[in-house]
Amino acid sequence: GIQVEQSPPDLILQEGANSTLRCNFSDSVNNLQWFHQNPWGQLINLFYIPSGTKQNGRLSATTVATERYSLLYISSSQTTDSGVYFCAVGNSGYALNFGKGTSLLVTP
Amino acid sequence: DGGITQSPKYLFRKEGQNVTLSCEQNLNHDAMYWYRQDPGQGLRLIYYSQIVNDFQKGDIAEGYSVSREKKESFPLTVTSAQKNPTAFYLCASRDQASSGNTIYFGEGSWLTVV
């Protein structure tokens, strides 16, 4: 299956700081999604972004499909941004392959 | 409310027992999935189903079984053959007909073998 590598594995930020999370994948994909898992385990879809750039409030994401990577930007981080961020990729007709995630802690 | 409902939220199982986790969705999605998550790890695919009465093994199907008799329901049975079943189990669904292709998750079920 498609391999997904996320970096960094862990990140600690002070409130207000900006950060960039990276996702590299091993093959061409037509589905790429970013998720946030909160401390209670709930996975929330942030972006569906197989290519291009999207923004939603303080979050934005860019996928460069030809170079097989995606970036998630968090600006002006808040304590509620804490949790684990997952990148997941796939092709039509199959499920998503997940990376191991980036664990983010935002301190006051 | 539309969404995916998993039950129970917490479950304890004795070794040697089978247990079934429920997953129901009212989103009218065709595809449904079961993933397993271990502490500090990503999600690994157990089974998926793209249509009623059809399902396929994922990467770690050994020791698990599923059924898809109704579009809205995709229960997962963790059998006694699963050697290390303690984990967090997540059910998901996707509307393959939409251009968004977004996958949605339930709140998960924590299974502990005692």
Interface residues (C-beta under 8 A of the other chain):
Chain A: G1 V4 N31 Q33 F35 W40 G41 Q42 L43 N45 Y48 F86 A88 G93 Y94 A95 L96 N97 F98 G99 K100 G101
Chain B: Y33 Y35 Q37 G40 Q41 G42 L43 R44 L45 Y48 Q50 G58 D59 F88 L90 G100 N101 T102 I103 Y104 F105 E107 G108 W110
